[in-house]
Amino acid sequence: MSLSESPAGLDRPARAVRAPWGIAMAMAFSALACGVLLGGLSAWFLGSVAFAGLSAAALTFNFHIPAALVRLLAIGRTAARYGERLAGHKAALQDQVARRVALFGAMAAAPGVRRAGWQFGDQARLADYIDDVEDIDYAKLRADLPAATLGVGLLVCLAATFAIAPLAMLPIAALLAAALLVGTRVAKAAAVAWERARALRREGAQSLGTAMASAVPLQAEAVWQPQCAAALGRFSAADRQVLVLRRHQAALDALMSLVGPVAGIGVIGAAWFSGLRAEGLLAPVFLAFAWVALAESIQGTSRILVAHLRRKAAAGELARWATDPSARRRAASRAPLRLAALDADGLQRRAPDGRPIGPPLALHFRAGRPTVLTGASGRGKTSLLKQIAGWIGTDVMRCGAAALDAPQRTAISGLCLHDAAILADTVRANLFAPEASDADIRQALDSVEMTDRIEEAGGLDGWIAQDMLSLGEAQRLNLARAWLSKMPLILLDEPTEHLDDTQGSRILERLIARLNDRIVVLSSHKALDIPNAIVVSLDPERAETD
């Protein structure tokens, strides 16, 4: 299953789950039919008893059959509702298992996770992700089943009204048209409110997480309380947006609550106007109270609408987490396998949140001539590497006469962040080179001076974890990933971080020699002695040098 499909594609159940969904749908229709028939039959029964009591027919009137039907329909409605919930939740849980297996599989292969070091570094995104998965998992129960049963119920009642009391179609049609108009406007306003609430919650979680991680220094600077207040203020603003959403729901519910009474009164009034009296009114009364019974489902329109909006928003967000592997392969096939040059004129640097950083840059990368991005901490070196790799922004760079957009650069780049995580897995799995031979892996480990440490851990199939390696060892294992990479564009973020100067120089010299036929871009806040390198300073007071 691809997460880049349309939202409907995310809700398509697996074949093994179609039978329980079919049972749930049948139960839902049965519950609605029993409820509508129960309301209509009860009114018809009371009317029939009243009319029979006014005449000699009272002596022969058989009330046992309609009374038994009333009880049967009441029992049937209760049983069908419980059956719908049992079958629906069983189907939803089975569907959830199939969907989440595919979803986590796609995430594991997605650039947004693998390239970031196989970790959810952004806790706000992780919280949103969990909510989005739940919105997708239960959208069928919250939106599809109620919408299907309500639609069929409306069609049946409209057809019966047209046959029994056609004049009643005028107020009903007018009210439904007004509800459609209001519903369309409410849907647009609710979508905006929901998106704002999501954005505010994300900002609040991110700000609060940043403040919690820096509690001691913030308290020392006497800014801890303002920072927390600002973060919590975003949550309050998100709650206000949710309140706006609820008000829109209330407005739609208030309008939809009129459908049952207006339709019921309209049917009886139209029948009376057409000349029906006494027993002739029994069928219109039946239909009128059927409309009243249907009103219970009609009043759930706003909940169906909101469930649909949440599913749509969740599907769009999940599509950013995981990309269709076939689309990545197509992007990779369009991009060149070897790069001689990569150019960008007037590249506007951007932070991960989209903010512009500094003036535009003219960048020219060449295979065989490493480019070193220098500058003090906080100058955006890592963000620029991510932008070159296509993680940030939608910039287009040139490779000769060809243009490479962000997804194409992503497909041909290998980015090694200095704080990349170590998986709780084997050494072999941590190198991200499944096609590499043992000899190639050992050569890479030798080049980064990790052979002895890996042998202590049990060899290539030894189990390692983040807390088993020092920062320097994790960094050297990260550089071994770059050594084994087949990508024509290699981006190294602070490659000598956590290494002493002598060891860092040795390892970097070997790695640059290994990658002499690729485009290599490095970032560093300290001077690197790399022959024939192009140095680009990101400090505003210094110019680019060669």
C-alpha positions as CSV (number, residue, x, y, z in Angstrom):
1,M,0.0,0.0,0.0
2,S,1.3,3.4,-0.9
3,L,0.8,6.4,1.4
4,S,1.1,8.7,-1.5
5,E,-2.3,7.5,-2.8
6,S,-5.5,9.5,-2.4
7,P,-7.1,9.6,1.0
8,A,-9.6,7.0,-0.2
9,G,-6.7,4.7,-1.0
10,L,-5.7,4.8,2.7
11,D,-9.0,3.5,3.7
12,R,-9.2,0.6,1.3
13,P,-9.5,-2.6,3.5
14,A,-7.6,-5.7,3.0
15,R,-9.4,-8.6,1.3
16,A,-9.5,-10.6,4.5
17,V,-11.3,-7.7,6.2
18,R,-14.0,-7.2,3.6
19,A,-16.3,-9.8,5.0
20,P,-16.5,-8.3,8.5
21,W,-17.0,-4.9,6.9
22,G,-19.8,-6.3,4.9
23,I,-21.5,-7.7,8.0
24,A,-21.0,-4.4,9.8
25,M,-22.6,-2.6,6.8
26,A,-25.6,-5.0,6.7
27,M,-26.1,-4.6,10.5
28,A,-26.0,-0.8,10.1
29,F,-28.6,-0.8,7.4
30,S,-30.7,-3.2,9.5
31,A,-30.5,-1.0,12.6
32,L,-31.6,2.0,10.5
33,A,-34.4,0.2,8.8
34,C,-35.7,-1.2,12.2
35,G,-35.5,2.3,13.7
36,V,-37.4,4.0,10.9
37,L,-40.0,1.2,10.7
38,L,-40.4,1.2,14.4
39,G,-41.2,4.9,14.5
40,G,-43.6,4.8,11.6
41,L,-45.3,1.6,12.7
42,S,-45.8,2.8,16.3
43,A,-47.5,6.0,15.0
44,W,-49.6,4.0,12.6
45,F,-50.6,1.5,15.3
46,L,-51.7,4.2,17.7
47,G,-53.7,5.9,14.9
48,S,-55.3,2.7,13.9
49,V,-56.3,1.9,17.4
50,A,-57.8,5.3,17.8
51,F,-59.8,5.1,14.6
52,A,-61.0,1.6,15.4
53,G,-62.1,2.6,18.9
54,L,-64.5,5.2,17.3
55,S,-66.3,2.6,15.4
56,A,-67.7,-1.0,15.5
57,A,-64.3,-2.1,14.0
58,A,-63.0,-2.1,17.5
59,L,-64.7,-5.4,18.1
60,T,-62.8,-7.0,15.2
61,F,-59.5,-5.1,15.3
62,N,-56.6,-7.4,15.6
63,F,-53.9,-5.5,17.5
64,H,-51.7,-8.5,18.2
65,I,-49.9,-8.5,14.9
66,P,-48.9,-4.8,14.8
67,A,-48.0,-5.0,18.5
68,A,-45.8,-8.0,17.9
69,L,-44.1,-6.2,15.0
70,V,-43.4,-3.2,17.2
71,R,-41.7,-5.4,19.7
72,L,-39.9,-7.3,17.0
73,L,-38.6,-4.1,15.4
74,A,-37.5,-2.7,18.8
75,I,-35.5,-5.9,19.5
76,G,-34.2,-6.0,16.0
77,R,-32.9,-2.4,16.2
78,T,-31.1,-3.1,19.5
79,A,-29.6,-6.4,18.2
80,A,-28.6,-4.8,14.9
81,R,-26.9,-1.9,16.7
82,Y,-24.9,-4.2,19.0
83,G,-24.1,-6.4,15.9
84,E,-22.9,-3.4,14.0
85,R,-20.6,-2.3,16.8
86,L,-19.2,-5.8,17.3
87,A,-18.7,-6.5,13.6
88,G,-17.5,-2.9,12.9
89,H,-14.9,-2.8,15.6
90,K,-13.7,-6.3,14.7
91,A,-13.3,-5.2,11.0
92,A,-11.7,-1.9,12.1
93,L,-9.1,-3.7,14.2
94,Q,-8.3,-6.3,11.5
95,D,-8.1,-3.5,9.0
96,Q,-5.9,-1.6,11.4
97,V,-3.4,-4.4,11.6
98,A,-3.1,-4.7,7.8
99,R,-2.9,-1.0,7.4
100,R,-0.3,-0.4,10.1
101,V,2.0,-3.1,8.8
102,A,2.0,-1.5,5.4
103,L,2.2,2.0,7.0
104,F,5.2,1.2,9.2
105,G,6.8,-0.6,6.3
106,A,6.5,2.4,4.1
107,M,7.8,4.6,6.9
108,A,10.8,2.4,7.4
109,A,11.7,2.9,3.7
110,A,10.8,6.6,3.6
111,P,13.5,9.2,3.3
112,G,11.9,11.3,6.1
113,V,12.7,8.5,8.6
114,R,15.7,6.6,7.2
115,R,17.6,9.7,6.2
116,A,17.0,11.3,9.6
117,G,18.8,8.5,11.3
118,W,15.8,6.2,11.9
119,Q,14.5,8.3,14.7
120,F,11.5,10.5,15.4
121,G,13.6,13.5,16.5
122,D,10.6,15.8,16.5
123,Q,8.2,14.8,19.3
124,A,5.5,17.1,18.0
125,R,5.5,15.3,14.7
126,L,5.4,12.0,16.5
127,A,2.4,13.1,18.5
128,D,0.6,14.2,15.4
129,Y,1.5,11.0,13.6
130,I,-0.1,8.9,16.3
131,D,-3.3,11.0,16.1
132,D,-3.3,10.8,12.3
133,V,-3.0,7.0,12.3
134,E,-6.0,6.8,14.7
135,D,-8.0,9.2,12.4
136,I,-7.3,6.9,9.4
137,D,-7.9,3.7,11.3
138,Y,-11.4,4.6,12.5
139,A,-12.6,6.8,9.7
140,K,-14.6,4.0,8.2
141,L,-16.6,3.6,11.5
142,R,-17.0,7.3,12.1
143,A,-17.6,8.5,8.5
144,D,-18.2,5.9,5.9
145,L,-20.8,3.6,7.6
146,P,-22.9,6.4,9.0
147,A,-22.8,8.3,5.7
148,A,-23.8,5.2,3.7
149,T,-26.8,4.4,6.0
150,L,-27.9,8.0,6.2
151,G,-27.8,8.4,2.4
152,V,-29.9,5.3,1.7
153,G,-32.4,6.3,4.4
154,L,-32.8,9.7,2.9
155,L,-33.3,8.3,-0.6
156,V,-36.0,5.9,0.6
157,C,-37.9,8.5,2.6
158,L,-37.7,11.0,-0.2
159,A,-39.0,8.4,-2.7
160,A,-41.9,7.5,-0.3
161,T,-42.7,11.1,0.3
162,F,-42.8,11.8,-3.5
163,A,-45.3,8.9,-3.9
164,I,-47.5,9.5,-0.8
165,A,-47.4,13.3,-0.3
166,P,-45.6,15.1,-3.2
167,L,-46.4,18.6,-1.9
168,A,-44.3,17.8,1.1
169,M,-41.2,17.7,-1.1
170,L,-41.2,21.5,-1.4
171,P,-40.3,22.3,2.3
172,I,-38.1,19.2,2.5
173,A,-36.2,20.0,-0.6
174,A,-35.8,23.7,0.5
175,L,-34.5,22.6,3.9
176,L,-32.1,20.0,2.4
177,A,-30.8,22.6,-0.1
178,A,-30.2,25.1,2.7
179,A,-28.4,22.3,4.7
180,L,-26.2,21.5,1.7
181,L,-25.2,25.2,1.3
182,V,-24.5,25.6,5.0
183,G,-22.7,22.2,5.1
184,T,-20.4,23.3,2.3
185,R,-19.5,26.5,4.1
186,V,-19.1,24.7,7.4
187,A,-16.8,22.2,5.8
188,K,-14.5,24.9,4.5
189,A,-14.5,26.8,7.7
190,A,-14.0,23.7,9.8
191,A,-11.1,22.5,7.6
192,V,-9.3,25.8,8.2
193,A,-10.0,25.7,11.9
194,W,-8.7,22.1,12.1
195,E,-5.5,22.9,10.2
196,R,-4.9,25.9,12.4
197,A,-5.5,23.8,15.6
198,R,-3.0,21.2,14.3
199,A,-0.4,23.8,13.5
200,L,-0.8,25.5,16.9
201,R,-0.5,22.2,18.8
202,R,2.6,21.3,16.8
203,E,4.2,24.6,17.6
204,G,3.2,24.4,21.2
205,A,4.6,20.9,21.6
206,Q,7.8,21.9,19.9
207,S,8.2,25.0,22.0
208,L,7.4,23.2,25.2
209,G,9.8,20.4,24.4
210,T,12.6,22.9,23.7
211,A,11.9,24.6,26.9
212,M,11.8,21.4,28.9
213,A,15.2,20.3,27.4
214,S,16.8,23.6,28.4
215,A,15.0,24.0,31.8
216,V,18.1,24.8,33.9
217,P,19.7,27.4,31.6
218,L,16.3,29.0,31.0
219,Q,15.7,29.3,34.7
220,A,19.1,30.8,35.2
221,E,18.3,33.4,32.6
222,A,14.9,34.0,34.2
223,V,13.0,33.2,31.0
224,W,11.7,29.8,31.9
225,Q,8.3,31.0,32.9
226,P,7.7,33.2,29.8
227,Q,8.9,30.4,27.5
228,C,6.5,27.9,29.1
229,A,3.7,30.4,29.1
230,A,4.2,31.1,25.4
231,A,4.2,27.4,24.6
232,L,1.0,26.7,26.7
233,G,-0.6,29.8,25.0
234,R,-0.3,28.0,21.7
235,F,-2.2,25.0,23.2
236,S,-4.9,27.4,24.4
237,A,-5.1,29.0,20.9
238,A,-5.5,25.5,19.5
239,D,-8.3,24.8,21.9
240,R,-10.0,28.0,20.7
241,Q,-9.7,26.8,17.1
242,V,-11.3,23.5,18.2
243,L,-14.1,25.6,19.8
244,V,-14.6,27.4,16.5
245,L,-14.9,23.9,14.9
246,R,-17.5,22.9,17.5
247,R,-19.5,26.0,16.9
248,H,-19.6,25.3,13.2
249,Q,-20.8,21.7,14.1
250,A,-23.5,23.1,16.4
251,A,-24.8,25.4,13.6
252,L,-25.1,22.5,11.2
253,D,-26.6,20.3,13.8
254,A,-29.2,22.9,14.6
255,L,-30.2,23.1,11.0
256,M,-30.3,19.4,10.5
257,S,-32.4,18.9,13.6
258,L,-35.2,20.7,11.7
259,V,-35.3,18.0,9.0
260,G,-37.3,15.4,10.9
261,P,-40.0,17.8,12.3
262,V,-40.3,19.8,9.1
263,A,-40.6,16.6,7.0
264,G,-43.1,15.0,9.4
265,I,-45.3,18.1,9.6
266,G,-45.0,18.6,5.9
267,V,-46.1,15.1,5.0
268,I,-49.2,15.2,7.3
269,G,-50.0,18.7,6.1
270,A,-49.7,17.8,2.4
271,A,-51.8,14.7,2.9
272,W,-54.5,16.8,4.7
273,F,-54.4,19.4,2.0
274,S,-54.8,16.8,-0.7
275,G,-58.1,15.7,1.0
276,L,-57.0,12.6,3.0
277,R,-59.0,12.1,6.2
278,A,-59.4,9.4,8.9
279,E,-57.9,6.1,7.8
280,G,-56.5,7.8,4.7
281,L,-54.0,9.6,7.0
282,L,-52.5,6.4,8.4
283,A,-50.0,6.0,5.6
284,P,-48.8,9.7,5.8
285,V,-48.6,9.4,9.6
286,F,-46.5,6.3,9.2
287,L,-44.2,8.2,6.8
288,A,-44.1,11.3,9.0
289,F,-42.9,9.4,12.0
290,A,-40.4,7.5,9.9
291,W,-38.9,10.9,9.0
292,V,-38.8,11.7,12.8
293,A,-37.0,8.4,13.5
294,L,-34.5,9.1,10.6
295,A,-33.8,12.5,12.2
296,E,-31.7,10.7,14.9
297,S,-29.2,9.7,12.2
298,I,-29.5,13.0,10.3
299,Q,-28.3,14.9,13.4
300,G,-25.0,13.0,13.1
301,T,-24.1,14.8,9.9
302,S,-21.6,17.2,11.5
303,R,-19.8,14.3,13.2
304,I,-19.5,12.5,9.8
305,L,-18.3,15.8,8.2
306,V,-15.6,16.3,10.9
307,A,-14.5,12.7,10.7
308,H,-14.0,13.1,6.9
309,L,-12.0,16.3,7.4
310,R,-9.8,14.7,10.0
311,R,-9.2,11.7,7.7
312,K,-8.3,14.0,4.8
313,A,-5.9,16.0,6.9
314,A,-4.4,12.8,8.4
315,A,-3.9,11.3,4.9
316,G,-2.1,14.4,3.7
317,E,0.2,14.4,6.6
318,L,1.0,10.7,6.5
319,A,1.8,11.1,2.8
320,R,4.7,13.4,3.9
321,W,6.1,10.7,6.2
322,A,6.2,8.0,3.7
323,T,6.7,8.2,-0.1
324,D,5.8,5.6,-2.7
325,P,8.9,3.5,-3.2
326,S,8.1,3.2,-6.9
327,A,7.9,7.0,-7.2
328,R,11.4,7.2,-5.6
329,R,12.7,4.6,-8.0
330,R,11.2,6.6,-10.9
331,A,12.8,9.8,-9.6
332,A,16.1,8.0,-9.2
333,S,15.9,6.6,-12.8
334,R,15.4,10.1,-14.2
335,A,18.4,11.4,-12.3
336,P,22.0,10.8,-13.5
337,L,23.9,8.1,-11.8
338,R,27.1,10.1,-11.9
339,L,27.4,13.8,-11.3
340,A,30.3,15.9,-12.7
341,A,28.9,19.2,-11.6
342,L,25.9,20.6,-9.6
343,D,25.1,24.3,-9.7
344,A,22.7,26.6,-8.0
345,D,22.4,30.4,-8.7
346,G,20.8,32.6,-6.1
347,L,19.9,29.7,-3.7
348,Q,17.9,31.1,-0.8
349,R,18.9,29.2,2.2
350,R,16.0,28.1,4.5
351,A,15.5,26.7,8.0
352,P,13.6,23.4,8.4
353,D,10.5,25.5,9.2
354,G,10.8,27.4,6.0
355,R,12.3,30.7,7.3
356,P,14.8,32.3,5.0
357,I,18.4,32.3,6.3
358,G,20.8,35.0,5.1
359,P,21.3,36.3,1.6
360,P,21.0,34.0,-1.5
361,L,24.1,32.0,-2.4
362,A,25.7,31.0,-5.7
363,L,26.9,27.4,-5.3
364,H,29.0,25.4,-7.7
365,F,30.0,21.8,-6.8
366,R,32.4,19.7,-8.8
367,A,33.3,16.0,-8.6
368,G,36.9,15.6,-7.4
369,R,36.9,19.0,-5.6
370,P,35.3,18.7,-2.1
371,T,33.3,21.7,-1.0
372,V,33.6,22.8,2.7
373,L,30.9,24.9,4.2
374,T,32.3,26.8,7.1
375,G,30.9,29.1,9.7
376,A,30.1,29.5,13.4
377,S,27.5,27.3,15.0
378,G,24.0,28.5,14.2
379,R,24.8,29.7,10.7
380,G,22.7,27.0,9.1
381,K,25.3,24.7,7.7
382,T,23.3,21.5,8.5
383,S,20.1,23.1,7.1
384,L,22.0,24.0,3.8
385,L,23.2,20.4,3.5
386,K,19.6,19.2,3.9
387,Q,18.5,21.8,1.3
388,I,21.1,20.5,-1.2
389,A,19.9,17.0,-0.5
390,G,16.3,18.0,-1.2
391,W,15.0,17.6,2.4
392,I,14.1,21.2,2.7
393,G,12.5,23.4,0.1
394,T,11.7,22.9,-3.5
395,D,14.8,24.4,-5.1
396,V,16.0,23.2,-8.5
397,M,19.7,22.8,-9.2
398,R,21.4,22.3,-12.5
399,C,23.6,19.4,-13.7
400,G,24.8,20.6,-17.0
401,A,21.7,21.2,-19.1
402,A,19.5,19.0,-16.9
403,A,17.5,20.3,-14.0
404,L,17.4,18.4,-10.7
405,D,14.4,19.1,-8.4
406,A,14.4,18.2,-4.7
407,P,13.0,14.6,-5.0
408,Q,15.6,13.8,-7.7
409,R,18.4,15.1,-5.6
410,T,17.1,13.1,-2.6
411,A,17.2,10.0,-4.7
412,I,20.9,10.4,-5.6
413,S,22.3,11.9,-2.3
414,G,23.7,10.3,0.8
415,L,23.5,12.6,3.8
416,C,25.4,11.7,7.0
417,L,24.4,13.8,9.9
418,H,26.8,14.0,12.7
419,D,24.1,13.0,15.3
420,A,22.6,10.2,13.3
421,A,21.2,7.5,15.5
422,I,22.6,4.0,16.0
423,L,20.0,1.3,15.6
424,A,19.5,-1.4,18.2
425,D,20.5,-4.0,15.5
426,T,23.5,-5.7,14.0
427,V,26.6,-3.9,12.8
428,R,25.7,-5.0,9.3
429,A,22.2,-3.5,9.5
430,N,23.6,-0.2,10.9
431,L,25.8,0.4,7.9
432,F,22.7,0.7,5.5
433,A,24.5,-1.2,2.7
434,P,22.7,-4.5,2.3
435,E,24.4,-5.3,-1.0
436,A,27.9,-4.7,0.3
437,S,30.1,-7.8,0.7
438,D,31.8,-8.7,3.9
439,A,35.1,-7.6,2.4
440,D,33.8,-4.2,1.5
441,I,32.3,-3.8,5.0
442,R,35.6,-4.7,6.6
443,Q,37.4,-2.3,4.4
444,A,35.1,0.5,5.4
445,L,35.5,-0.3,9.1
446,D,39.3,-0.4,8.7
447,S,39.2,3.0,7.0
448,V,37.4,4.6,10.0
449,E,39.5,2.7,12.5
450,M,36.6,0.7,14.0
451,T,37.6,-2.9,13.2
452,D,38.8,-3.7,16.8
453,R,35.7,-2.2,18.4
454,I,33.4,-4.1,16.1
455,E,35.2,-7.4,16.8
456,E,34.7,-6.7,20.5
457,A,31.0,-6.3,19.8
458,G,30.8,-9.7,18.1
459,G,31.7,-8.9,14.5
460,L,29.5,-7.9,11.6
461,D,26.5,-9.7,13.0
462,G,27.1,-8.5,16.6
463,W,24.3,-6.6,18.2
464,I,24.9,-2.9,19.1
465,A,22.8,-0.1,20.4
466,Q,23.2,3.7,20.9
467,D,24.3,3.5,24.5
468,M,27.0,0.8,23.7
469,L,29.1,3.2,21.6
470,S,30.8,6.5,22.5
471,L,30.1,9.6,20.5
472,G,33.4,9.2,18.6
473,E,32.6,5.5,17.8
474,A,29.1,6.4,16.6
475,Q,30.6,9.1,14.4
476,R,33.1,6.7,12.9
477,L,30.4,4.2,12.2
478,N,28.5,7.0,10.5
479,L,31.4,7.8,8.3
480,A,31.6,4.1,7.4
481,R,28.1,4.5,6.0
482,A,29.4,7.3,3.7
483,W,32.3,5.0,2.7
484,L,29.9,2.3,1.5
485,S,27.4,4.6,-0.1
486,K,27.0,4.3,-3.9
487,M,25.4,7.8,-4.2
488,P,27.0,10.3,-6.5
489,L,26.3,13.2,-4.1
490,I,27.7,12.7,-0.6
491,L,27.0,15.3,2.1
492,L,28.9,15.1,5.4
493,D,27.7,17.1,8.4
494,E,30.6,17.9,10.8
495,P,32.5,14.7,9.8
496,T,35.3,15.1,12.4
497,E,32.9,16.0,15.3
498,H,33.8,14.0,18.5
499,L,37.1,12.9,17.0
500,D,40.5,14.2,17.9
501,D,42.3,16.3,15.3
502,T,44.8,13.7,14.3
503,Q,42.4,10.8,14.0
504,G,39.8,13.0,12.3
505,S,42.3,14.1,9.7
506,R,43.4,10.6,9.0
507,I,39.9,9.2,8.5
508,L,38.7,12.2,6.5
509,E,41.7,11.9,4.1
510,R,40.9,8.3,3.4
511,L,37.2,9.0,2.9
512,I,37.9,11.9,0.5
513,A,40.2,9.7,-1.5
514,R,37.6,7.0,-1.7
515,L,35.0,9.5,-2.9
516,N,37.2,11.3,-5.4
517,D,34.9,10.6,-8.3
518,R,31.8,12.0,-6.5
519,I,30.5,15.4,-5.5
520,V,31.4,15.8,-1.8
521,V,30.1,18.6,0.4
522,L,31.2,18.9,4.0
523,S,30.2,21.2,6.8
524,S,32.6,22.2,9.6
525,H,32.9,24.9,12.2
526,K,36.7,24.4,12.3
527,A,39.3,24.5,9.6
528,L,39.8,21.3,7.6
529,D,43.0,20.6,5.7
530,I,41.7,19.2,2.5
531,P,43.7,19.7,-0.7
532,N,42.0,21.3,-3.7
533,A,38.9,22.0,-1.7
534,I,36.4,24.8,-2.4
535,V,35.6,26.7,0.8
536,V,32.3,28.5,1.2
537,S,31.9,30.7,4.3
538,L,28.4,31.1,5.7
539,D,29.6,33.9,8.1
540,P,28.1,37.2,6.9
541,E,31.3,39.1,7.4
542,R,33.4,36.8,5.2
543,A,33.2,36.2,1.5
544,E,33.3,33.0,-0.4
545,T,36.8,31.8,-1.0
546,D,38.4,29.2,-3.3
